[in-house]
Amino acid sequence: TSVRDSGGAIPHLDRESGRDWIEIRLPLAEGEPATELSASLCNAITGEPILSEESLEAREVNGGRVLVLQVRAAHLPAGMYEIEVLGKTPEGPDLLGRPMFEVRASRQPGLLR
C-alpha cells in the first residue's frame, strides 16, 4: 500500500512468531514535496495509539521515496491498524494519508502484502 492509497483491498501483514521487530514500508507518491514526515500508528478499531514518530525522512528505495517505520512485533497483535502520515511543507503540515492494514498471525516472514 502507499501513503496516498485511495482504496482497494486492505493489505495484510503476516506476522512471523518469534520475530522482535516489524518493518513497515509506505511508498510516497512520485513528486511528493514533503521533506520531513511524521507518522502515528494506532489500532483502527479501538483507536489505541501504538507509535508516534516525528522528524522522519523518506528513504530512497528502487528509485522511489519510502517512509519506513520499525515497530516492535509485540505491539502489533492480530488486528486492523491505521497509520496517519503528515508531511511538512513550506505551507505547513499536510495530511498525506491514513493507510490501513491488517496483521495476521503467520509463520511467513513479516511482509506487507
C-alpha positions in Angstrom: 0.0 0.0 0.0 1.1 3.6 -0.4 0.6 6.6 1.8 -1.9 8.2 -0.6 -3.7 5.0 -1.4 -7.2 5.7 -2.5 -8.8 2.4 -1.7 -8.9 -1.1 -2.8 -8.2 -4.2 -0.8 -6.7 -3.7 2.6 -3.2 -5.1 2.6 -2.2 -7.6 5.3 0.9 -8.4 7.2 1.7 -12.0 8.0 3.5 -11.8 11.4 6.1 -14.5 11.9 6.1 -15.8 15.5 9.3 -15.2 17.4 10.1 -12.0 15.4 11.1 -9.0 17.6 10.6 -6.1 15.1 8.4 -5.5 12.0 9.4 -3.0 9.3 6.6 -1.2 7.6 7.4 0.5 4.2 5.0 3.0 2.8 5.9 4.4 -0.7 5.3 8.1 -1.2 3.7 9.5 -4.3 6.1 10.4 -7.1 7.0 14.1 -6.7 5.8 14.3 -3.1 7.2 17.7 -1.9 7.3 16.9 1.8 10.8 16.6 3.1 10.0 15.9 6.7 7.4 13.4 7.8 5.6 12.3 10.9 3.6 9.1 11.4 1.2 7.9 14.1 0.2 4.2 14.2 -2.9 3.2 16.1 -5.3 0.3 16.4 -8.0 1.1 13.8 -10.8 -0.4 15.9 -10.0 0.9 19.4 -8.0 4.0 18.4 -5.3 2.9 20.9 -2.0 4.7 20.0 0.9 2.4 19.3 3.7 4.5 17.9 4.2 8.2 17.1 7.3 9.4 15.2 8.3 12.9 14.3 11.0 14.4 12.0 11.2 11.3 9.8 12.9 11.3 6.4 11.9 9.1 3.5 14.5 6.6 2.2 15.4 6.1 -1.4 14.3 2.6 -2.5 14.3 1.3 -6.1 14.1 4.9 -7.5 11.3 6.0 -5.2 10.9 7.5 -1.8 9.6 5.3 1.0 8.6 6.0 4.6 10.0 3.2 6.8 8.7 2.5 10.3 10.2 0.0 12.8 7.6 -1.4 15.2 8.0 -4.0 18.0 6.2 -7.1 16.9 4.7 -7.4 20.4 2.9 -4.1 19.8 1.1 -5.5 16.7 -1.1 -8.5 17.6 -3.5 -9.7 15.0 -6.0 -6.9 14.1 -6.6 -3.8 12.0 -4.2 -0.8 12.1 -4.1 2.7 10.6 -1.1 5.0 10.1 -1.6 8.7 9.8 1.2 10.3 7.8 1.8 14.0 7.8 4.3 15.9 5.6 6.0 19.2 6.5 5.8 21.6 3.5 6.6 25.3 3.2 2.9 25.9 3.5 2.6 23.9 6.8 1.6 20.3 7.7 -0.1 18.3 5.0 -2.1 15.1 5.6 -0.5 12.6 3.2 -2.8 9.8 4.0 -4.2 7.3 6.5 -3.4 3.9 5.1 -4.8 0.8 6.9 -3.5 -2.7 7.1 -4.4 -5.9 8.8 -2.0 -8.0 10.9 -2.4 -11.8 10.8 -0.6 -14.4 12.8 1.5 -16.5 10.5 4.7 -18.5 10.1 5.6 -16.5 7.0 8.2 -13.6 7.1 6.8 -10.2 8.1 5.9 -8.8 4.7 3.2 -6.2 4.0 1.1 -7.6 1.0 
